[in-house]
Every structure is written in structure tokens, then in C-alpha cells.
Amino acid sequence: MMLFLQQWRAEWLKLLARKRTYIGFFAFLALEAAVLALVHIKGANHFKMLITRQGQVFDEYYSAPTLALILHMASVFLLGGIYLTLVSGDIVAKESEDGHMRMLLARPVSRFRLLLVKYLTCIGYTILLVQFIAWSAFLMGFLVTGWGGGFFAFVPELGIASFYDWQTGMGKYVSISITTSLTMITVTSIGFMLSCMPIKPAAATIGALSYMLIDFILRNMGFMEDYKHLLFTHHMQAAGMVLAEEPRWPVILRSFTVLAAMNLTFFLTGFGVFDSRDLKS
């Protein structure tokens, strides 16, 4: 076990040594600063109308978690998906391309263990990035509105428009930051699977992004309404369901079970392809 943890630590150090690992963090800071400035200057009237129509006081619910949720829901999937596929699509394919994988496999370590360490590193990076997005957005919102106030949870595609006090609202915000982290692992898993194949790192990243966007477009066009259970982006919506006043836990659990099965399938498919490749000659 100690040896496994040492290998995992070494993989993290390797990942953190790459400059591209940090691109997503800086990109989200820039996005959050720009969007919050625009919302605070020009977009407040829109939210004022939404809140007052529900019979609530605008100044009470125009708060840090409300602004943070706007950024969180608008940017995590599309922009976050870019940087998650960039890292996961690179983690195996890049070392195979550079010949580092041949050196690693010269040591007495199984291919399954090697890929498992890399996959867990990708999962850790996914959780780290999404949590950074969630709490840096909260910090930006705090700088704009200050501490305190209520929480307006507005997710129109799920029919959610709920109001919470500060304590309950923070609990809801923590919940969606966790559930979003877990759902985004599926995006990472797609990139990791393609990275295990005999293709260039750029091809793995572009392939994962294409898969993600095609799935997203099909869900939004409505042509797959009868088969939406086959689309992973449909099940990713379960992350937002925790914001409802009475979350439908059986539906949420079912979607997370499907996503977990997909993650396992993507990992095992990547391992099966990688295990059959001739990397030593």
C-alpha cells in the first residue's frame, strides 16, 4: 500500500510539473472576474426581476452563493471539460509518444497498476479543478456582495427556482460543488480512455471533446428524448437536482450509478486497449 501511495504521489508531482495543468485555473479566474463584473454592472436587473416575481426581496438574495452558482452552472461543463480532457487525454498518450512509458514498463509494475495510478490522478485533478471553480467563484461573489444574505437557486432546465436562508443555502452550495465534481469525472474518463489508445495526445483530447459536445448537442436538440437515458450529459444533470427543496434522491442515485458504470467501462476499455499494445519493442 505504501508503494502504491508513493507511486501516486510521484504521478501527482509529474502532473503538477507540467505548465498546461494550470491553464484551467487561470482561465477560470479570468472568466469569473469578467462575468461577475458584467453581472454586477449590467445584469443585476435581470436577476432582480426573477427574484421579485417570486415575491422575494432582491437585496436579500443577491449574494455571494447566488452569484457563484450562476458562474458554476454556466462554465463548469463546457469550459471545465476543455481542461479536463486536455489533462486526461495527455496523461498516457504523451508518455507513450515520448517513450517514457517504455521505461516505466521496464520496472516490475503491472500495466493495470500503472493505469490505475494515472486514472486516480486524473480523478483527483477533476475534483481539485471543480472545487477551485466553485470556491473561487464564491470568493469573487463575496468581494462583490459581501458576507451574508440568502441563496437563490435557479436552474431553469430542471425547473428549480428555490430560495434558502444563508445556512441552508451554503449547505446546498456545498452539495452541488461535490455532485458536480463527481459528474465531471465522466468527462475525464472519456479523455483517459482515448489517451490509452495508439493515438496522439491532441487526438485524444479532441476526440474526448467531440464526444462530450456531440452528446450535449443531441440532448439539447430534443431528437434523443426517447433515448436520453443513453446520453451521459442527461445523467450529469443529477448534480443540479440537489438544489431542489425536496431532491428526488432515487433519480439522483440512479443517474450517479449509471455514470459510475460508464466510468468503469471507459477505464476498463482503455486498459484493454493499452494492455494489448506493444510498447516495449
N, C-alpha and C positions, 0 to 999 in steps of 0.2 A: 504493500500500500504506500509506503514512504517513497519507494522508487517511482510509483505512478504519479504521486504528487510532485516529485522533483521534475519529472518529465513535463507535467502540466505547467509548472512554474517556468520551465525553460521555454515552452511554447508561448506563454504569455510575454516573456521578455523579448522573444523574437518578434511577436506581433507588435509590441509597443515600440520596437526599434524602427519600424517602418513609418515613414512620414505620411503615407496615404491613410494610415489608421486614424489620424487626427483631422482629416479633411472634413468629415461629417460634423464633428464638434464645432469647428469654426464656422461652417456653413449654417448650422442651426442658430448659432449666436447672432450671426448677421441677419438671418431671416427673422428671428424673434424681435430683434431691435427695430427692424424696418416695419414689420407688421404691427407691432404694438404702438409705434409712433403714429402710423396711419390710422389705426383704430381709435386711438385717443384723440387725434386731431379731427378726423372726418367721419369715423364710423360709429361714434357713440350714439348718434341719433337713431340709427337702425336698431341698436340693442335697447335703447330707451323705449322705442315703440313696441318691441317684442315684450319687454318686461311690464310696461304699464298696461298693455292689453290684457295681461293676466291679473290685473288688479294689484300689482305689487309696486313697491317704491324703488325707483331706478337707482338712487344713490346707495341703497342698502345692498343691492345685488350686483352692482358694477364694482367687482372686487378682484383681488389677485387670482383666486382659483377660477373665477368665471373667465377672465382673460386668458389664463393659462390653458383652460380646456379648449378655447377657440383655436389656439395655436396647435395644441396637441392633436386635435381631431383633424385639422386641416393639413398637417405636414408630415406626421409620422409615417403614414403608409407610403406615399409617393416619394417624398424626399428621403425618408429614412431607408426605404427599400433600395435606393440607389447605392448608398454607402454600405449597407449590409451585404448586398450582392457583390460589391467591389471587394470587400474583405473575404467573404466566404468563397467567392469564385476564384480568388487568388491563392488561398492558403495551401492548397495541394498542387494545383496546376503550375504555379510559379516555381515551386521547388522541383517538380518533375522536369520542367523546361530547363532550369538552371543546372540540373544534375545533382542537386543536394539530396534528393530522395534516394538516389543510388547509394550515397554514402550512409544515410540513415539506416537503410535496409541491410547494410553490411554488418550492423550490430545485431546482437541476439534479441531482437524485439519483433513481435508478430505484426503483420500488416494491420490486423484488426485493432490492436492496441494503439498503434501509431495513428490510425484514423480516428479512433475514439478520443484520443487526447486532443487532436486538432478540432474535432467536432465540438467537444465540450468547450474549447477555447472560443469557437465561433458563437456558441450559445451564451457564454459569459460576456462576450463583446456586444451581443444583441441586447442583453439586459442592461449592460452599462450604458450603451448609447441611448436607449429609450428612456431610462431613468434620468439621464443627463438632460434630455429634451424636456421631460416633464418638469423637472425641478428648476432648470434654468429658465423655463417659461414662467414658472411660478414666481421666481425671483424678479424677473422683468415686470410681471404684473404687480408685484409688491412695490417696486420702485415707482410705478405709475399711480397706483390707487392707495397704497399704504396697507397697514395691517387691519384685519377685521372685516366685517360685512358678511353677507350671505353668499350662497353659491347657486347660480342659475345654470342648471344642467340642460343644455339644449342640443339634442341630436335629432334633427328632423327626419332623417331616413329611418329612424327607429321609432318615431312618434313620441319621443321623450322631450318634455318641457317641464322640468320639476324644479322646485325651489327648496333650498335647505338652509338651516342656520349654519353658523361658522363651523361648529364642531362636527355636525353630521356631514356637512359639505366637504370638509377636509378628509373625513373617512371615505367618502365617495371618490374623491380625487386620488387618494392613495390607492384605492381599489382599481380604478381604471388605469393608473400607471402600471400596476402589476399585471393586470389582464392583457394590456396592450403589449407589454414586454413578452408575455408568453405566446401571444398570437403571431408576433413578428418573427418568432423562431422558425416558422414555416417558410418564410421568405429566405431566411438564412439557409435552411435545409436544402432548398432548391438549388441555391448557388453552390453549396457544398457538394451535392450530388454531381452537378455538371463539372465541378473542379476535379473530381476523381476520374473523369473520362479523359481519353487521349486528345485533348484539345488545348488551345492556347488559353491563358488566363483571361484575356479580353473576350474571347468567345464564350467562356463560361459565364462571365459577368453579363454580357449582352443577352445570352440565352436565358439566364435567370430573370433578367429584367423583362424580356419579351414574354416569357411565361406568365409573370406577375401581371403585366399590363393587359395581355390578352384575356386572362381570367377576369380582371377588373372591368374591362370594356364589355365583355359578354354579360356580366352580371348587371351592368347599368343600362344596357340596351334593351333588356327585357325578353330577348329571344330564348333565354335559358330558364324562364320562370318555372317550367315544369321539371327542370333538371338542375335547379340551383343548388341542390344538395351535393352536386358533383364539383362545385366551384369552391376552392378554398377561401376565396375572399368573402363568400357568403358566410362561412363559419367564423371568419375573423370578426364579423360584426358582433359576435357574442361579447367581445370586450366592452362595447358600449352599453350592453344591456344591464350592467351592474349599476348604472346611473339611475335606473328606474326606481320609483318609490317602493315597488314590490317586484324585485327582479324575478324573472322566470328561471329559477335555478335548474330545473330539469333540461330546459332548452340550452342553457349555457353549458351545463355539464356535457350534454350530447355533442355540442359543437367542439368543445375542447377535447373530447375523446376522439372525435374524427381528426382534428388537427394533430393530436399526438400520434395517431395511427399513420397519418401521412408523413410526419417527421421520421418515424421509424422506417417507413417504406423507402423514403428518399435516402436515408442513411445506409440501409442495407443494399439498396440498388447501387449506390456509389461504391460501397465496399465490394460488392460482387464484381463490378467492372474493374475496380482498381486491383483486386486480388488476381484477376486473370491477365493483367498486363505484365509484359516482360520489361522490367525496369533495370535489371542488373547487367544486361549484356550491352 
